[in-house]
Amino acid sequence: MPISHVLRQLQVCIKHQTPSTAEKLHSIIIKLGLNQCGPLPNTLVDVYGKCGLFHHARQLFEEMPHRDHISWASILTAFNKASLPNLTLSFFPAMFTVDQLQPDHFVFATLIKACAALGSTMLGKQVHARFVLSPFSDDDVVKSSLVYMYAKCGLPDNARAVFNSIKLKNTVSWTAMLSGYARSGRKNEAMEMFKSAPVRNLFVWTALISGLVQSGNGIDAFYMFISMRREGVDIVDPLVLSSIVGACANLAVLELGKQIHGFLIVLGYESCLFISNALVDMYAKCSDIIAAKDIFGRMKTKDVVSWTSIIVGAAQHGQAEEALMLYDDMVTAGVKPNEVTFIGLIYACSHVGLVCKGRKLFKTMTADYGIRPSLQHYTCLLDLLGRSGHLDEAENLIKEMPYKPDEPTWAALLSACKHHGNTQMAIRFADHLVSLKIEDPSTYILLSNAYAKAAMWEQVSEVRKLMVEMEVKKEPGYSCIDIGKESQLFYAGETSHPLKNEMLGLLKELDEEMRRRGYVPNTSYVLHDMEQQEKEKQLFWHSERLAVAYGLLKSVPGTVIRIVKNLRVCGDCHTVLKLVSSIVKREIIVRDANRYHHFKDGKCSCNDFW
């Protein structure tokens, strides 16, 4: 069999991703004694790496008596493809210590790609410095890789400096630079890059739209997507669609998300794995967990992202037992959980008080999967211990954990102390909170109430002063409600809405019925110093109540009312929404800054602790 024929057959294996055929061809090569002939060893390493058999590639590489630059570029590329950038960088030094070879332009590009995958600018800058001192310092392909690396790591100015030095700027470098600006929130510069791009194909549009979504500019991303459609750009790659689905998730616009879903079905991309994953996440974040489960259940192939999305979704919607069952199914299916999976699982345990299960999952994460717990993992575990009354254990864990607790951590523990009536410990936690730069208005209320309960009036006064200063910077509370194709935004104290009188009348009727059922307004949630009646009036005009009133007036009777709030729901509104759900016999779902609340029949999915 001629070597040229074998080489052609091996390239076919890469094209059609047939690793079993590659292994059969390798056996034939060995039988014919051609395994050390010409380019065959390097080609086999390359084929195994690109077909996903990186262990085979590594074994073959290590058995090679003579390795050249092509051998090294092939094996390092194999590690990158296997999502092992750490191995790429740790393996590389042997290139010059063992084989006495210096990296060429192909190897430099591979190393830079590994640095980008790790998000390591420190290592990336070291590779960059070595590249500048090498004979290949003018290579535009390596420079394009550097632009991509700096852009991905959030250093658009570094990326621009390299970009400017490229003599022949190709689409890859333009796309990387454009993406870097958009991802960093530098929208104007991104738009300038986009307008001056020599070619505006699908990948350039995708870079801009995806970057806008990642930087929180979802509405701008939608406008650009609409412009792309008007220009008739053919969507031959679904990546841009996953970004738009992600924008729907971030903005919690369910109806628009459904329209995009329909568009995906028309284009034939619904069954694409990462599109299905994005849809599961979108429906969960848009408060339709039933639709999320339906998409998940119909997926033929599920990866760690699929399982994690549905587990976290179920946990956030208060369906803890289901989240834990899904985890068991995930492990049974042989899918290895990741860091985010365990955040969802421990979070789920905290909302049903499964302390032993939560502790076990926290240990399993490290012992069985080698995942180093992050501050968020510790915060979830502390929340679980606090909710369940294990306050001493929580305090000991804070002292032992390798991270400095942040505002959400201290606030969760302070809330737990208040819930369990441990005033002494609450004061200790409150003192820690005061030393931080507090951003969440609800944290000030927690602090004030904790000090007031302990009759520490001087500290209450200090917190009040801080609250006055904070009011200047405080983000105004608002709630958004979608009814069909109509979306309405309400700010706290809204007085100019066309349906103001009808909404006010309905709220007064509901207020009278709630008071007959024993409701007493909890005015401790009002930050201002004013009379009791005025405080009650302030609560009455909170944005989520206005949104609910509008929903009851405008939506189809019996349908679910879905609301998105930018801040945490206050305790008084939480009580009101529970009562309203019972009075009007409607389910009300509120996505606030912390979690999802399903109010139904006078109860909430968060079990009154959020």
C-alpha positions as CSV (number, residue, x, y, z in Angstrom):
1,M,0.0,0.0,0.0
2,P,1.6,3.3,-1.0
3,I,2.2,5.8,1.8
4,S,0.4,8.5,-0.2
5,H,-2.8,6.4,-0.1
6,V,-2.5,5.8,3.6
7,L,-2.0,9.5,4.2
8,R,-5.2,10.3,2.2
9,Q,-7.1,7.7,4.2
10,L,-6.0,9.2,7.5
11,Q,-7.1,12.7,6.4
12,V,-10.5,11.2,5.6
13,C,-10.7,10.0,9.2
14,I,-10.2,13.6,10.4
15,K,-12.8,14.9,8.0
16,H,-15.4,12.4,9.0
17,Q,-14.3,12.0,12.7
18,T,-13.9,8.2,12.5
19,P,-11.4,7.3,15.2
20,S,-12.1,3.5,14.8
21,T,-11.0,3.7,11.2
22,A,-7.8,5.5,12.2
23,E,-7.0,2.7,14.7
24,K,-7.5,0.1,11.9
25,L,-5.3,2.0,9.6
26,H,-2.6,2.3,12.3
27,S,-2.7,-1.5,12.7
28,I,-2.2,-1.9,9.0
29,I,0.7,0.5,9.0
30,I,2.4,-1.4,11.8
31,K,1.9,-4.8,10.0
32,L,3.4,-3.3,6.9
33,G,6.4,-1.9,8.9
34,L,5.6,1.6,7.8
35,N,5.2,3.1,11.3
36,Q,8.4,5.0,11.1
37,C,8.2,6.0,7.5
38,G,8.3,9.6,6.5
39,P,5.4,11.8,7.7
40,L,3.3,8.8,9.0
41,P,4.1,9.1,12.7
42,N,3.4,12.8,12.8
43,T,0.2,12.3,10.8
44,L,-1.0,9.6,13.2
45,V,-0.4,11.9,16.2
46,D,-2.4,14.6,14.4
47,V,-5.2,12.3,13.4
48,Y,-5.6,10.8,16.9
49,G,-5.6,14.2,18.5
50,K,-8.2,15.6,16.1
51,C,-10.4,12.5,16.4
52,G,-10.5,12.8,20.2
53,L,-8.1,10.0,21.1
54,F,-5.6,12.2,22.8
55,H,-4.3,9.3,25.0
56,H,-3.4,7.4,21.8
57,A,-1.7,10.5,20.4
58,R,0.3,11.0,23.6
59,Q,1.5,7.4,23.7
60,L,2.5,7.5,20.0
61,F,4.3,10.8,20.5
62,E,6.3,9.5,23.5
63,E,7.3,6.4,21.6
64,M,8.7,8.4,18.6
65,P,12.5,8.1,18.4
66,H,12.8,11.4,16.5
67,R,10.4,14.3,17.1
68,D,10.4,17.6,15.1
69,H,8.4,20.8,15.1
70,I,5.4,19.1,13.4
71,S,5.3,16.4,16.1
72,W,5.2,19.0,18.9
73,A,2.6,21.2,17.2
74,S,0.4,18.0,16.7
75,I,0.6,16.9,20.3
76,L,0.1,20.3,21.8
77,T,-2.9,20.8,19.5
78,A,-4.3,17.4,20.7
79,F,-4.1,18.6,24.3
80,N,-5.9,21.8,23.4
81,K,-8.6,19.9,21.6
82,A,-9.1,17.7,24.6
83,S,-9.6,20.8,26.7
84,L,-6.4,20.3,28.6
85,P,-4.6,23.6,28.2
86,N,-2.8,23.1,31.5
87,L,-1.2,20.0,30.0
88,T,-0.3,21.9,26.9
89,L,1.7,24.4,28.9
90,S,3.3,21.9,31.3
91,F,4.3,19.6,28.5
92,F,5.9,22.3,26.3
93,P,9.2,22.8,28.2
94,A,10.3,19.3,27.2
95,M,10.4,20.6,23.6
96,F,13.7,22.3,24.3
97,T,14.9,20.4,27.4
98,V,14.5,16.9,25.8
99,D,14.4,17.5,22.1
100,Q,16.6,20.7,22.0
101,L,14.0,22.4,19.7
102,Q,12.9,26.0,19.9
103,P,9.2,26.8,19.2
104,D,8.1,27.8,15.7
105,H,5.1,29.8,14.7
106,F,2.8,26.8,14.8
107,V,3.8,26.0,18.4
108,F,3.6,29.6,19.5
109,A,0.0,29.8,18.2
110,T,-0.9,26.6,20.1
111,L,0.6,27.9,23.4
112,I,-1.2,31.2,23.1
113,K,-4.5,29.3,22.5
114,A,-3.9,27.4,25.7
115,C,-3.3,30.6,27.6
116,A,-6.5,32.0,26.2
117,A,-8.4,28.9,27.3
118,L,-7.0,29.3,30.9
119,G,-7.7,33.0,30.9
120,S,-4.1,33.5,32.1
121,T,-2.7,36.8,30.9
122,M,0.5,36.3,33.0
123,L,1.4,33.1,31.0
124,G,0.1,34.7,27.8
125,K,2.4,37.7,28.3
126,Q,5.4,35.4,28.9
127,V,4.7,33.5,25.6
128,H,4.2,36.9,23.9
129,A,7.6,38.1,25.1
130,R,9.3,34.9,23.9
131,F,7.5,35.2,20.5
132,V,8.7,38.8,20.1
133,L,12.3,37.6,20.6
134,S,12.0,34.7,18.2
135,P,12.7,34.6,14.5
136,F,8.9,34.4,13.9
137,S,8.1,37.7,15.5
138,D,6.5,39.0,12.2
139,D,4.1,36.1,11.8
140,D,0.6,37.4,11.4
141,V,-1.1,34.2,12.3
142,V,0.5,34.2,15.8
143,K,-0.3,37.8,16.2
144,S,-4.0,37.0,15.4
145,S,-3.8,34.4,18.2
146,L,-2.4,37.0,20.5
147,V,-5.3,39.4,19.6
148,Y,-7.8,36.7,20.4
149,M,-6.0,35.8,23.7
150,Y,-5.9,39.4,25.0
151,A,-9.4,40.1,23.9
152,K,-10.8,36.9,25.6
153,C,-8.9,37.8,28.8
154,G,-10.5,41.3,28.9
155,L,-7.5,43.3,27.8
156,P,-8.7,45.0,24.6
157,D,-6.0,47.7,24.7
158,N,-3.3,45.0,24.6
159,A,-5.2,43.3,21.8
160,R,-5.4,46.5,19.9
161,A,-1.7,47.2,20.2
162,V,-1.0,43.7,18.6
163,F,-3.8,44.2,16.1
164,N,-2.2,47.4,14.8
165,S,1.1,45.6,14.2
166,I,-0.5,43.0,11.9
167,K,0.5,43.8,8.3
168,L,-2.2,41.7,6.6
169,K,-5.2,41.8,8.8
170,N,-7.5,38.8,8.1
171,T,-11.1,38.2,9.2
172,V,-9.9,36.2,12.3
173,S,-8.0,39.2,13.7
174,W,-10.8,41.6,12.9
175,T,-13.3,39.3,14.6
176,A,-11.2,38.8,17.7
177,M,-10.6,42.6,18.1
178,L,-14.3,43.4,17.6
179,S,-15.3,40.7,20.1
180,G,-12.7,42.0,22.6
181,Y,-14.3,45.5,22.6
182,A,-17.8,44.2,22.7
183,R,-17.1,41.7,25.6
184,S,-15.4,44.5,27.6
185,G,-18.5,46.7,27.4
186,R,-16.8,49.2,25.0
187,K,-19.7,49.3,22.7
188,N,-18.8,52.4,20.8
189,E,-15.4,51.1,19.9
190,A,-16.9,47.7,18.9
191,M,-19.4,49.4,16.6
192,E,-16.5,51.5,15.0
193,M,-14.6,48.2,14.4
194,F,-17.7,46.6,13.0
195,K,-18.4,49.5,10.5
196,S,-14.8,49.5,9.3
197,A,-14.4,45.7,9.0
198,P,-13.4,44.7,5.4
199,V,-15.9,41.9,5.4
200,R,-19.1,41.6,7.4
201,N,-19.9,37.9,7.2
202,L,-21.8,35.8,9.8
203,F,-18.7,35.3,12.0
204,V,-18.1,39.1,12.3
205,W,-21.8,39.6,13.1
206,T,-21.6,36.8,15.7
207,A,-18.5,38.3,17.4
208,L,-20.3,41.6,17.8
209,I,-23.7,40.2,19.0
210,S,-22.1,37.6,21.3
211,G,-19.8,40.2,22.8
212,L,-22.8,42.6,23.5
213,V,-24.7,39.8,25.2
214,Q,-21.7,38.8,27.4
215,S,-21.2,42.5,28.5
216,G,-24.9,42.8,29.5
217,N,-26.0,44.8,26.4
218,G,-28.7,42.3,25.5
219,I,-31.1,44.9,24.0
220,D,-28.4,46.2,21.7
221,A,-27.6,42.6,20.7
222,F,-31.2,42.1,19.6
223,Y,-31.1,45.3,17.5
224,M,-27.9,44.1,15.8
225,F,-29.5,40.6,15.3
226,I,-32.5,42.2,13.6
227,S,-30.1,44.3,11.4
228,M,-28.2,41.1,10.4
229,R,-31.5,39.4,9.4
230,R,-32.5,42.4,7.3
231,E,-29.1,42.3,5.5
232,G,-29.9,38.7,4.6
233,V,-26.9,37.1,6.2
234,D,-27.2,33.3,5.9
235,I,-27.1,31.6,9.3
236,V,-24.9,28.6,8.4
237,D,-23.5,28.4,12.0
238,P,-25.9,28.4,15.0
239,L,-23.5,30.1,17.5
240,V,-25.1,33.5,17.0
241,L,-28.5,32.0,17.8
242,S,-27.2,30.6,21.1
243,S,-26.1,34.1,22.0
244,I,-29.5,35.5,21.2
245,V,-31.2,32.8,23.3
246,G,-28.8,33.8,26.1
247,A,-29.9,37.4,25.8
248,C,-33.5,36.3,26.3
249,A,-32.4,34.4,29.4
250,N,-30.6,37.4,30.8
251,L,-33.4,39.8,30.1
252,A,-36.1,37.2,31.2
253,V,-38.2,38.0,28.1
254,L,-40.2,34.7,27.8
255,E,-42.4,35.6,24.9
256,L,-39.4,36.8,22.8
257,G,-37.6,33.7,23.8
258,K,-40.5,31.6,22.5
259,Q,-40.3,33.4,19.2
260,I,-36.6,32.8,18.9
261,H,-37.2,29.1,19.8
262,G,-39.7,28.9,16.9
263,F,-37.1,30.5,14.6
264,L,-34.6,27.9,15.6
265,I,-37.0,25.1,14.8
266,V,-37.6,26.6,11.3
267,L,-33.9,26.7,10.7
268,G,-33.5,23.1,12.0
269,Y,-31.1,23.9,14.8
270,E,-33.3,22.9,17.8
271,S,-31.6,19.5,18.2
272,C,-28.1,21.0,18.2
273,L,-26.6,20.2,21.6
274,F,-25.4,23.7,22.6
275,I,-28.6,25.3,21.3
276,S,-30.7,22.8,23.3
277,N,-28.6,23.6,26.4
278,A,-29.2,27.4,25.8
279,L,-33.0,26.8,25.5
280,V,-33.1,24.8,28.8
281,D,-31.2,27.7,30.5
282,M,-33.4,30.3,28.9
283,Y,-36.7,28.8,29.9
284,A,-35.5,28.2,33.4
285,K,-34.3,31.8,33.8
286,C,-37.6,33.1,32.2
287,S,-39.4,31.3,35.0
288,D,-40.9,28.6,32.8
289,I,-39.3,25.6,34.5
290,I,-41.9,23.2,32.9
291,A,-40.8,24.2,29.4
292,A,-37.1,23.8,30.5
293,K,-37.8,20.2,31.7
294,D,-39.6,19.5,28.4
295,I,-36.7,20.5,26.3
296,F,-34.3,18.6,28.5
297,G,-36.4,15.5,28.4
298,R,-36.5,15.5,24.6
299,M,-32.7,15.9,24.2
300,K,-31.1,12.8,22.7
301,T,-27.6,13.7,23.8
302,K,-26.9,15.4,27.2
303,D,-23.6,16.7,28.4
304,V,-22.5,18.3,31.7
305,V,-23.9,21.7,30.7
306,S,-27.4,20.1,29.9
307,W,-27.5,18.4,33.3
308,T,-26.2,21.3,35.2
309,S,-28.6,23.8,33.6
310,I,-31.7,21.7,34.6
311,I,-30.3,20.9,38.1
312,V,-29.6,24.6,38.8
313,G,-32.9,25.6,37.3
314,A,-34.9,23.2,39.5
315,A,-32.9,24.3,42.5
316,Q,-33.6,28.0,41.9
317,H,-37.3,27.3,41.4
318,G,-37.5,25.6,44.8
319,Q,-37.7,22.1,43.5
320,A,-34.9,20.7,45.7
321,E,-35.9,17.0,45.7
322,E,-36.1,17.0,41.9
323,A,-32.7,18.7,41.6
324,L,-31.1,16.0,43.8
325,M,-32.9,13.2,41.8
326,L,-31.5,14.7,38.6
327,Y,-28.0,14.6,40.0
328,D,-28.4,10.9,40.8
329,D,-29.5,10.4,37.2
330,M,-26.6,12.4,35.9
331,V,-24.0,10.3,37.8
332,T,-25.8,7.1,36.7
333,A,-25.5,8.3,33.1
334,G,-21.7,8.6,33.6
335,V,-21.6,12.4,33.2
336,K,-19.1,14.1,35.5
337,P,-20.5,17.1,37.4
338,N,-18.7,20.5,37.4
339,E,-18.3,23.4,39.8
340,V,-21.6,25.0,38.8
341,T,-23.5,21.6,39.3
342,F,-22.4,21.6,43.0
343,I,-23.4,25.2,43.6
344,G,-27.0,24.3,42.4
345,L,-27.0,21.1,44.5
346,I,-25.9,22.7,47.8
347,Y,-28.2,25.6,47.1
348,A,-31.1,23.1,46.7
349,C,-30.2,21.4,50.0
350,S,-30.3,24.8,51.8
351,H,-33.9,25.3,50.8
352,V,-35.2,22.1,52.3
353,G,-32.8,21.8,55.2
354,L,-30.9,18.7,54.0
355,V,-27.8,19.5,56.1
356,C,-26.2,16.0,56.0
357,K,-26.8,15.7,52.2
358,G,-25.3,19.2,51.7
359,R,-22.2,18.4,53.8
360,K,-21.7,15.2,51.9
361,L,-22.0,16.9,48.5
362,F,-19.4,19.5,49.6
363,K,-17.0,16.7,50.5
364,T,-17.8,14.7,47.4
365,M,-17.0,17.6,45.2
366,T,-13.3,17.5,46.3
367,A,-12.9,13.9,47.2
368,D,-14.5,12.3,44.1
369,Y,-14.1,15.0,41.5
370,G,-11.1,17.0,42.5
371,I,-13.0,20.3,42.4
372,R,-11.6,23.0,44.7
373,P,-14.4,24.8,46.4
374,S,-14.9,28.5,45.5
375,L,-16.2,31.3,47.7
376,Q,-19.6,30.6,46.2
377,H,-19.5,27.0,47.3
378,Y,-18.7,28.0,50.8
379,T,-21.4,30.7,50.8
380,C,-24.0,28.0,49.7
381,L,-22.8,25.7,52.5
382,L,-22.9,28.5,55.1
383,D,-26.4,29.4,53.9
384,L,-27.5,25.8,54.4
385,L,-26.0,25.7,57.9
386,G,-27.5,29.1,58.8
387,R,-31.0,28.3,57.6
388,S,-30.9,25.0,59.5
389,G,-29.9,26.6,62.8
390,H,-26.3,25.3,62.8
391,L,-25.0,28.7,63.5
392,D,-21.9,27.7,65.6
393,E,-20.8,25.4,62.8
394,A,-21.3,28.2,60.3
395,E,-19.2,30.6,62.3
396,N,-16.4,28.0,62.6
397,L,-16.5,27.4,58.9
398,I,-16.1,31.1,58.2
399,K,-12.9,31.1,60.3
400,E,-11.5,28.1,58.6
401,M,-12.4,28.7,54.9
402,P,-9.6,30.0,52.6
403,Y,-11.6,33.1,51.4
404,K,-12.6,36.4,53.0
405,P,-16.4,36.5,53.3
406,D,-18.1,39.0,51.2
407,E,-21.3,41.0,51.7
408,P,-23.8,38.3,50.5
409,T,-22.1,35.7,52.9
410,W,-22.3,37.9,56.0
411,A,-25.9,39.1,55.1
412,A,-27.1,35.5,54.7
413,L,-25.7,34.6,58.1
414,L,-27.1,37.7,59.7
415,S,-30.5,36.8,58.3
416,A,-30.1,33.3,59.7
417,C,-29.4,34.7,63.1
418,K,-32.5,36.9,62.9
419,H,-34.5,33.9,61.8
420,H,-33.3,31.8,64.7
421,G,-33.3,34.6,67.3
422,N,-29.6,34.5,68.1
423,T,-29.1,38.2,68.9
424,Q,-25.5,37.8,70.3
425,M,-24.2,36.2,67.2
426,A,-26.1,38.6,65.0
427,I,-24.2,41.5,66.5
428,R,-20.9,39.8,65.7
429,F,-21.9,39.3,62.1
430,A,-23.3,42.8,61.9
431,D,-20.0,44.3,63.0
432,H,-18.2,42.4,60.2
433,L,-20.8,43.7,57.7
434,V,-20.3,47.4,58.8
435,S,-16.6,47.1,58.0
436,L,-17.5,46.4,54.3
437,K,-18.6,48.7,51.6
438,I,-22.3,47.7,51.5
439,E,-24.1,47.9,48.2
440,D,-27.4,46.0,48.7
441,P,-30.1,48.2,50.3
442,S,-31.7,45.1,52.0
443,T,-28.4,44.6,53.9
444,Y,-28.8,48.0,55.5
445,I,-32.2,47.0,56.7
446,L,-30.8,43.7,58.1
447,L,-28.1,45.7,60.0
448,S,-30.5,48.3,61.4
449,N,-33.0,45.6,62.6
450,A,-30.2,43.5,64.2
451,Y,-28.8,46.5,66.2
452,A,-32.3,47.7,67.1
453,K,-33.2,44.3,68.5
454,A,-30.1,44.4,70.7
455,A,-31.1,48.0,71.8
456,M,-27.8,49.3,70.3
457,W,-29.2,52.7,69.3
458,E,-25.9,54.4,68.6
459,Q,-25.1,51.7,66.0
460,V,-28.7,52.0,64.6
461,S,-28.0,55.8,64.1
462,E,-24.7,55.0,62.3
463,V,-26.4,52.6,59.9
464,R,-29.1,55.2,59.3
465,K,-26.4,57.7,58.3
466,L,-24.9,55.2,56.0
467,M,-28.3,54.6,54.5
468,V,-28.8,58.3,53.8
469,E,-25.4,58.3,52.0
470,M,-26.3,55.1,50.1
471,E,-29.6,56.6,48.9
472,V,-27.7,58.9,46.5
473,K,-26.3,55.9,44.7
474,K,-29.2,53.5,45.2
475,E,-30.5,51.8,42.1
476,P,-34.2,52.6,41.7
477,G,-36.4,49.5,42.2
478,Y,-38.4,48.4,39.2
479,S,-40.4,45.4,38.1
480,C,-41.2,44.2,34.6
481,I,-44.1,42.1,33.5
482,D,-44.7,40.4,30.1
483,I,-48.3,39.8,29.0
484,G,-48.2,38.2,25.5
485,K,-46.4,40.5,23.2
486,E,-46.8,43.4,25.6
487,S,-44.1,44.3,28.2
488,Q,-44.6,46.9,31.0
489,L,-42.0,48.4,33.4
490,F,-43.0,49.8,36.8
491,Y,-40.8,51.8,39.1
492,A,-41.5,52.1,42.8
493,G,-43.9,55.0,43.4
494,E,-45.1,55.0,39.8
495,T,-47.9,57.6,39.4
496,S,-48.2,58.3,35.7
497,H,-49.5,55.0,34.3
498,P,-52.7,55.3,32.2
499,L,-54.3,52.5,34.3
500,K,-53.2,54.2,37.6
501,N,-56.7,54.6,39.0
502,E,-57.7,51.0,38.2
503,M,-54.5,49.6,39.6
504,L,-54.9,51.7,42.8
505,G,-58.5,50.6,43.2
506,L,-57.5,46.9,42.9
507,L,-54.6,47.3,45.3
508,K,-56.9,48.9,47.9
509,E,-59.5,46.1,47.5
510,L,-56.7,43.5,48.0
511,D,-55.3,45.5,50.9
512,E,-58.7,45.4,52.7
513,E,-59.0,41.7,52.2
514,M,-55.4,41.1,53.4
515,R,-56.0,43.1,56.6
516,R,-59.2,41.0,57.2
517,R,-56.9,38.0,57.0
518,G,-54.5,39.4,59.6
519,Y,-52.0,41.3,57.4
520,V,-50.1,44.1,59.2
521,P,-47.6,46.1,57.1
522,N,-44.0,45.6,58.2
523,T,-42.7,49.1,57.9
524,S,-39.1,48.2,59.0
525,Y,-38.5,47.7,55.3
526,V,-38.9,51.4,54.6
527,L,-35.5,53.2,54.7
528,H,-36.9,56.7,55.2
529,D,-37.5,58.4,58.5
530,M,-41.3,59.2,58.3
531,E,-44.6,58.7,60.0
532,Q,-46.1,55.2,60.2
533,Q,-48.9,56.0,57.7
534,E,-46.4,57.4,55.2
535,K,-44.3,54.3,55.6
536,E,-47.3,52.1,54.8
537,K,-48.0,54.2,51.7
538,Q,-44.4,53.7,50.6
539,L,-44.8,49.9,50.8
540,F,-48.1,50.2,49.0
541,W,-46.4,51.6,45.9
542,H,-43.5,49.1,45.6
543,S,-43.0,48.1,42.0
544,E,-43.8,44.4,42.3
545,R,-47.3,45.3,43.7
546,L,-47.9,47.6,40.8
547,A,-46.8,44.9,38.3
548,V,-49.1,42.3,40.0
549,A,-52.1,44.7,39.9
550,Y,-51.4,45.4,36.2
551,G,-51.1,41.6,35.5
552,L,-54.4,40.9,37.2
553,L,-56.2,43.6,35.2
554,K,-54.7,42.7,31.8
555,S,-53.8,39.0,31.7
556,V,-56.1,36.1,30.8
557,P,-57.8,34.9,34.0
558,G,-56.2,31.8,35.5
559,T,-52.8,32.3,33.7
560,V,-49.5,32.6,35.5
561,I,-48.3,36.1,36.3
562,R,-44.5,36.4,35.7
563,I,-42.5,39.3,37.0
564,V,-38.9,40.2,36.9
565,K,-37.5,42.6,39.7
566,N,-34.1,44.1,39.7
567,L,-33.7,44.2,43.5
568,R,-34.4,41.6,46.2
569,V,-38.1,41.3,47.1
570,C,-38.7,43.0,50.5
571,G,-40.2,40.9,53.3
572,D,-43.4,42.9,53.4
573,C,-44.0,42.5,49.6
574,H,-43.2,38.8,50.0
575,T,-46.0,38.5,52.6
576,V,-48.4,40.5,50.4
577,L,-47.7,38.3,47.3
578,K,-48.4,35.2,49.2
579,L,-51.7,36.6,50.4
580,V,-52.6,37.9,46.9
581,S,-52.0,34.4,45.3
582,S,-54.4,32.9,47.8
583,I,-57.1,35.7,47.4
584,V,-57.1,35.7,43.5
585,K,-56.3,32.0,43.1
586,R,-53.4,32.7,40.7
587,E,-49.8,31.6,40.6
588,I,-47.4,34.6,40.7
589,I,-43.7,34.0,39.8
590,V,-41.2,36.6,40.7
591,R,-37.6,36.5,39.6
592,D,-35.7,38.9,41.9
593,A,-32.0,39.6,42.3
594,N,-31.5,36.5,44.5
595,R,-33.8,33.7,43.2
596,Y,-37.2,32.7,41.9
597,H,-40.3,32.9,44.0
598,H,-43.4,30.8,43.1
599,F,-46.3,32.2,45.0
600,K,-49.3,29.9,45.0
601,D,-52.2,29.2,47.4
602,G,-50.7,31.5,50.0
603,K,-47.2,29.8,50.0
604,C,-43.9,30.5,48.4
605,S,-41.4,28.0,47.0
606,C,-38.6,29.7,49.0
607,N,-40.2,28.6,52.3
608,D,-40.0,32.2,53.4
609,F,-36.2,32.3,53.5
610,W,-34.3,34.0,50.7
